[in-house]
Amino acid sequence: MHWEELTGDEFPKQVAAAQGVCLLPLSCIERHAHHLPLGTDMYIGRELCRRAAALEPAIIFPDFIFTQILEARHCAGTIAIEVDLMLQLLENVCNEIARNGLKKIVLVNAHGGNNHLIRFFLQAQLAQPRDYVVYVASPPLSEEDRAAVQAQWESTYDGHAGESETSAILAIRPDLVRHEHLKADDEGMALNRLKALREMGIETGIWWYADHPTHYSGDGSPATGEKGDRMLDARARALAQAIRVIKEDNVSSHLQNEFYTASAQPRAAE
């Protein structure tokens, strides 16, 4: 159930049918090598939520593309907004989702650059009381699905715009894949310009640019739409199972409210 496709009359009924669960697909607009569209993550996030909601009812919020992608500001077409605004907008959106009756908000991340952002945002939920719970869902695949998906890949090194993402877009929007610009060369291999630091467990914010300045990681040439469908279906099954568990969860909201009360008047632990 896509939020924007419902009428105002239908909306309350669909909130009830979804048991108050809203999927919030997080993505961004950024370069994906020479052959994939800027909206690659957006398309994948949207499709993953669509397939999962077909298995377990949930309302899908419209594409949320204003997330962390500062590392791609040097690439044409990137939309990278200010950090403070990014966090404020995400919180404002969650407030609006909850105001419309959806008290269980599931962040479904489709962009690797958001991994640290969403976990910080999760902890930030404890800063002040709210009447909803935010979940981050990145459920593991079943053993059967994991084996099937893993067995299909031909690439030994895969990542951004590589075999898996290219396969996903071939399954979702094959018309947007520029096959003529898909090269099987070494461009997608890491440059390792900060290897000495990385080997010592030292990180800097420029790490991605150091390895992949053209925003290509892996090799997209072995990709097929069939592989993309298999991967998306497997991930959707896992996400649908996570949605079921979230629907049954009443402990998180109880503990959250207990924490808000206790934090308003902190005292020594008994």
Order of alpha helices (4+ residues) and beta strands (2+ residues): alpha-beta-alpha-beta-alpha-beta-alpha-beta-alpha-alpha-alpha-alpha-alpha-alpha
